[in-house]
Amino acid sequence: MVIRGSWVLASLFVFSVVILSASSAQAGVVYTDETSYNNAVAGFGMIPAWAEDFEGMAAGAVGDPLLIGGGLAEVVNGGTGTVGSFGGSGMSWNQADGSPTIVTIQGAGNTGLGLKAISFNFGSEVDQTVNFISTAGIDPIIVTNGDQTPTNFVGWVGIGPETVESAQFVQSGGITLDNLDGFVAHAPEP
């Protein structure tokens, strides 16, 4: 009886370790260093899905989706602030009352992005939270002023079958986004 009980406990332990190992192996990786991010994307052989530099793009109405990447994705202002262009090369969202600004990058028509990697430049004078919502859960990062030099960069790379479905910026005051890039897994050879 003791041997059977020990065998069951040992089996459960091994099963738990395998499940935990499989779960952690699929977590996304968040980067604040652009070179490391680019090396990871290249190392996995990912290919560009779309890019948006916002050059010459006019601001839409407050709260309306701003289509990016040729309409493949959109940026949605989750607050009630103003949306404007930033120096002709970025888009800014500002809350006049100082309440948290929430900006979400998602697939067009409120769908998932389905990307293996995504990155952007941003502007901010205060710390902000970026939530990468993926098929495996949420990978959050608090980006501080110290992380913003020299390129104000943040990126996410999925591991295994994981993809990012949306990215959400939360910050008091305002957020400026620029140079959004999305990547998909390399297409298999025929």
N, C-alpha and C positions, 0 to 999 in steps of 0.2 A: 504494500500500500504506500509506503514512504517512497519507494523508487518510482512508482507511477506518478505520485504527486510532484516529485522533483522533476520528472521528465516533462510534465505539463507546464510547470513553472519555467523551466529552461526553454521550452518551445515558445511560450508566450514572450519571454524576454528576447529571444532571437527575432521573433516576428515583429516586436515593437521596434527593435533597433533597425531592422530592414525598412520598416515603414517610415521611421523618422529620417533615416538616411536618404530615402527616395524623396521625401518632402523637401528636405533642405537642399538637395541637389538641384531643384528646379526653381529656387528663389532667384528673383531678378537682382542685378547688381546696379547700384546707383553710383555715378561718377560726378565729381566736381572738377576733374582734370581732363581737359579736352584731348590731350595726347593719349592718355590711357584709354579713354572711350574709343577714339578712332582706331587704336590698336586692337581693342576687343572686337569691334565691328569687322575690321579686316580679317582678324584671326578666325572668326566664325564664317567668313565668306558671304556676308550679307550684301544685298543689293538695294540701291535706293528705291523707295516707293514714291516719295514726293518730297518737295522742298518748298519753303515759303520764306522769302526775305522781306515781304511787305513793302517793297519798293513801289512808291507811287500809289499804294492802295488807300482808298478813301475810307474813313470810318463809317460804320453803319449806325443805325439807331441803337439807343441804349438797350441792352438786353438781347438784341437780335444776334443770331449766329453770324460770325464772320467767316465765310468760306475760305479755305486755304488749300494749297496743293492742287489747284485746278478743280476744286469742289469735292475732293476725296475725303476731306476732314473739315472740321469747323472749330472755331473758338467761341465759346459762349460766356457772356458776362453773367455771372450768377448774382450780381448785386444790382443796385439801382443807381450807380454812379454814371460818370461820363466815359465815353469811348472816343479816343482821338488818335491821330497819327503822331508819332514821336520823331521829330526831325526828319520826316520823310522816309524813315527806314525802320520803323518799329510801330507797334500798336500799344497804347496805354489804356488802362482802366483805372479810374480814380473814384473813390467814395468821398463826396463832399463833406459828409458828416463824420468822417474818420472811422466809420464802422468797417469791419473786415471786408475786403474785396475778395471775391471768389471767382476765379476764371478757370474754365474747364476746356481742355482740348479733347475732342472726341471724334468719332467717325461722323460723316455727314448724315443728317437725319436722325440724330440721337442713336447712332449705332456704335459698336466697338471699333477701335482702331485696327486691331489685329496685327500690330507691328511687333517685330522682334527687337527693335531698338528705336529710341526717339531721343532727340536732344534739342536744346534751345539756349539762346542767350537771354538774359533778363537784366532789368535795372531795378534797383531798390536801395533805399537808404536805411531800411530796417530789416530785421530778420524775417524770414518767411518760411512757411511750410509748403513743401511740394509732395503731393501724394500720387504715386504711380499706382493706378488700380489695374491689376493684371488678372489673368485667368487663375492665378494661384493665391490671390489676396491683395493686400495693400503693402507697398514698399514706400514708407514715408522717409523724408529727410528734412531736417531744419537747416536751411541755408542761411549762414550768418554773413555779416559784412566781410569777415576774414576770408570766406570761401569765394567771394566775388572778384577777387583779383587774380590774374589780370584780365580775364575774359568774361566774367560773369556767366559762367557756363554750368549747365547741369544736364546729365544724360542718363538713360536707363537702358540696360541690355538684358534681354530675357535669356534664361538658360533652359536647355531641353525644349519641351513643347510649349513652354510658357510664352504668352504674348501680352503686350500692354493694351488695355482696352480704352483707357483714358488717363489723362494727367490733370491734376487739379492744383492750382496755386491758391494759397490762402494767406492774406497779409493785411494788416491794418494800413489804411492809407491807399496806396496805389501800386500797380504792377505794370511793368513794361516788358513785352516779349518781342523777340526778334530771332531771325535765322532758325526757324523750325525745320527739322529734318526727320524723316521717318524711313526706316529700313525694314525689309522683309527677309525671310530666310532665302538662301540661294536656291534657285530652282534646280531640282535633280537633273542630272544628265540623262538624255533619252537612251 
